[in-house]
Amino acid sequence: MQTIAHYLIKKATIQDIARELTLSPGTVSRALNDNARISTETKRLVKEKAVSLNYQPNKIAASLRSGKSYTIGVIIPSAQMNFFGSIVHGIELMASNTGYGVMLYQSEESLSLEKKGIDMFLNARVDGILASVSKETIDFSHYLDLEKRNVPLVFFDRTAEELKTPAVVIDDYKGGFLATEHLIKNGYTQIAHVAGPLHIKSFNDRLMGYKAALAKHHIKLNEQLIYQGDISIESGKAAVEYFFKLPVAPDAVFAVEDFTALGVIKALKERAIKIPEAFGVIGFANENFDEYLTPSLSSVDQQTVQMGKDAFKLLLDIISNRESQTRVLLQDKIVLEPILISRKSSSGKAKAL
């Protein structure tokens, strides 16, 4: 009989486990896969022996047998944003619990790179794809191609509404409403909005929420106080330059996301404008840096880890449904609740003085 040390040097196989336990390789294989025909005691013995011999399943062989890669592809627009990193964390938590690996691709907000990512995933024969579209993406033909190829696809955060693809999103309209109403309730009266690319539904919904909050509180909409940005620090800085050239400058900004809000704060500080005493700022995404800024940045939390978990579960449901060839009605959209995070940057004129 071989020693355990031998198996630590030479990778153990199902045949090695079978030899150690005087079982057939088929019985060992079924035990490792929790086959109902194998007794609980045999499964226990096989799994204990597999651990002691440092047995690692041959994923390539398993893939060839099942026709599955047990890998999913995930496309994010930017790895610089903790927002997307947190979503990926939620995805990976669920994937590791179900035996799936994750291939991650960053589009860098580029349509051409997004398409390359899709091609890479197809070449890797992933079982499904999770994607958040880039800010450049207005042509969705590469996602339509996935549908034609019968590759399961789920969007998260940023979606392509035209495709009617399953998705997990935050209620961006409500989030925009909460952020704007928060500024109103804290005494700001001339509230501007730095918008994102409006062909992306989530950014357009936040703008609509902003407008709805103004209407609810009988504040007349001033279109000049809406600046078309591109979700970046530079966009936030440029917005402040624009706002302070207006006849009447705003006294608060709801920024479409936190990097834009960071740009707003930087530009206000360069003008020696006190935050929040003279000017309130709130962002969207609740990035990690928010609480460490001076003043700390108010934001809207998007339940990112939960978004990642729900996106993976939805994708796995689609994969399983396709494999079983059943016609189970799957949930096609999961909408999470936004959570207002109030910090110093929007605490209000009256409270700050």
Long-range contacts (C-beta under 8 A, 24 or more apart in sequence): 4-52, 4-53, 7-53, 7-54, 7-55, 8-54, 11-54, 11-56, 12-50, 12-53, 12-54, 12-55, 12-56, 13-55, 14-55, 16-53, 16-55, 17-46, 17-49, 17-50, 17-53, 17-55, 20-49, 20-53, 21-45, 21-46, 21-49, 32-57, 68-127, 69-124, 69-125, 69-126, 69-127, 70-99, 70-100, 70-101, 70-127, 71-100, 71-101, 71-102, 71-103, 71-124, 71-126, 71-127, 72-100, 72-101, 72-102, 72-103, 72-126, 72-127, 72-128, 72-129, 72-130, 72-312, 72-315, 73-102, 73-103, 73-105, 73-117, 73-118, 73-120, 73-121, 73-124, 73-126, 73-128, 73-129, 73-130, 74-102, 74-103, 74-104, 74-105, 74-129, 74-130, 74-131, 75-105, 75-106, 75-107, 75-114, 75-117, 75-118, 75-129, 75-130, 75-131, 75-132, 76-104, 76-105, 76-106, 76-107, 76-132, 77-106, 77-107, 77-108, 77-109, 77-132, 77-133, 77-134, 77-135, 77-158, 78-106, 78-107, 78-108, 78-109, 79-106, 81-259, 81-285, 81-287, 82-287, 82-288, 82-289, 83-157, 83-257, 83-258, 83-285, 83-286, 83-287, 83-302, 83-304, 84-132, 84-157, 86-304, 86-305, 86-308, 87-132, 87-156, 87-157, 87-304, 87-305, 87-307, 87-308, 87-311, 88-308, 89-304, 89-305, 89-308, 90-304, 90-305, 90-306, 90-307, 90-308, 90-309, 90-310, 90-311, 90-312, 91-130, 91-308, 91-309, 91-311, 91-312, 92-308, 93-305, 93-308, 93-309, 94-308, 94-309, 94-312, 94-313, 94-316, 95-312, 98-316, 100-127, 100-316, 107-134, 108-134, 109-134, 109-135, 109-136, 110-134, 110-136, 111-136, 111-137, 111-138, 111-139, 114-142, 115-142, 118-142, 118-143, 118-145, 118-146, 122-149, 122-151, 126-151, 127-152, 127-319, 128-152, 128-153, 128-154, 128-315, 128-316, 128-318, 128-319, 129-153, 129-154, 129-315, 130-154, 130-155, 130-156, 130-311, 130-312, 130-315, 131-155, 131-156, 132-156, 132-157, 132-158, 133-158, 133-159, 133-160, 133-200, 135-196, 135-197, 135-200, 135-230, 135-231, 138-199, 150-322, 152-315, 152-318, 152-319, 152-322, 153-315, 154-311, 154-314, 154-315, 154-318, 156-307, 156-308, 156-311, 157-202, 157-302, 157-307, 158-200, 158-201, 158-202, 159-201, 159-202, 161-201, 164-332, 166-314, 166-315, 166-318, 166-330, 166-331, 166-332, 166-333, 167-332, 167-333, 167-334, 168-307, 168-310, 168-311, 168-314, 168-333, 168-334, 168-336, 169-202, 169-307, 169-333, 169-334, 169-335, 169-336, 170-202, 170-302, 170-303, 170-307, 170-335, 170-336, 170-337, 170-338, 171-335, 171-336, 171-337, 171-338, 172-201, 172-202, 172-203, 172-205, 172-206, 172-209, 172-338, 173-205, 173-206, 173-208, 173-209, 173-212, 174-209, 174-337, 174-338, 175-206, 175-209, 175-284, 175-300, 175-302, 175-338, 176-205, 176-206, 176-207, 176-208, 176-209, 176-210, 176-212, 176-213, 176-254, 176-284, 177-209, 177-210, 177-212, 177-213, 178-209, 178-213, 178-300, 178-338, 178-340, 179-206, 179-209, 179-210, 179-213, 179-254, 179-282, 179-284, 179-298, 179-300, 179-340, 180-209, 180-210, 180-213, 180-214, 180-254, 181-213, 181-216, 181-217, 182-282, 182-298, 182-340, 182-342, 182-346, 183-252, 183-254, 183-280, 183-282, 183-346, 184-213, 184-214, 184-217, 184-219, 185-348, 186-276, 186-280, 186-346, 186-347, 186-348, 186-349, 186-350, 186-351, 187-348, 187-349, 187-350, 187-351, 188-251, 188-252, 188-280, 188-346, 188-348, 188-349, 189-219, 189-251, 190-222, 190-225, 190-248, 190-249, 190-250, 190-251, 190-252, 191-219, 191-225, 191-250, 191-251, 191-252, 191-253, 191-254, 192-225, 192-226, 192-227, 192-239, 192-243, 192-250, 192-252, 192-253, 192-254, 193-225, 193-226, 193-227, 193-253, 193-254, 193-255, 193-256, 194-227, 194-229, 194-235, 194-236, 194-239, 194-253, 194-254, 194-255, 194-256, 194-260, 194-261, 194-264, 195-226, 195-227, 195-228, 195-229, 195-256, 196-229, 196-230, 196-231, 196-256, 196-257, 196-260, 197-230, 197-231, 198-228, 203-231, 203-256, 206-256, 206-284, 207-256, 210-254, 225-250, 229-255, 229-256, 229-260, 231-256, 231-257, 231-259, 231-260, 232-259, 232-260, 232-263, 233-259, 233-260, 233-262, 233-263, 233-266, 234-263, 235-260, 235-263, 236-260, 236-261, 236-262, 236-263, 236-264, 236-265, 236-266, 236-267, 237-263, 237-264, 237-266, 237-267, 238-263, 239-263, 239-264, 239-267, 240-264, 240-267, 240-268, 240-271, 241-267, 244-271, 250-279, 251-278, 251-279, 251-280, 251-349, 252-279, 252-280, 252-281, 252-282, 252-346, 253-279, 253-280, 253-281, 253-282, 254-282, 254-284, 255-281, 255-282, 255-283, 255-284, 256-284, 257-283, 257-284, 257-285, 258-283, 258-284, 258-285, 258-286, 258-287, 258-289, 258-290, 258-297, 258-299, 259-287, 261-297, 261-299, 261-345, 262-289, 262-293, 262-297, 265-293, 265-297, 265-345, 275-344, 275-345, 276-344, 276-345, 276-346, 276-347, 276-348, 276-349, 276-351, 276-352, 277-349, 277-352, 277-353, 278-349, 280-345, 280-346, 280-347, 280-348, 280-349, 281-345, 281-346, 282-345, 282-346, 286-339, 286-341, 290-341, 290-343, 291-343, 293-345, 295-343, 295-344, 295-345, 295-347, 296-343, 296-344, 296-345, 297-343, 297-345, 298-340, 298-341, 298-342, 298-343, 298-344, 298-345, 298-346, 298-347, 299-341, 299-343, 300-338, 300-339, 300-340, 300-341, 301-338, 301-339, 301-340, 301-341, 302-336, 302-338, 303-336, 303-337, 303-338, 303-339, 306-336, 307-336, 310-334, 310-336
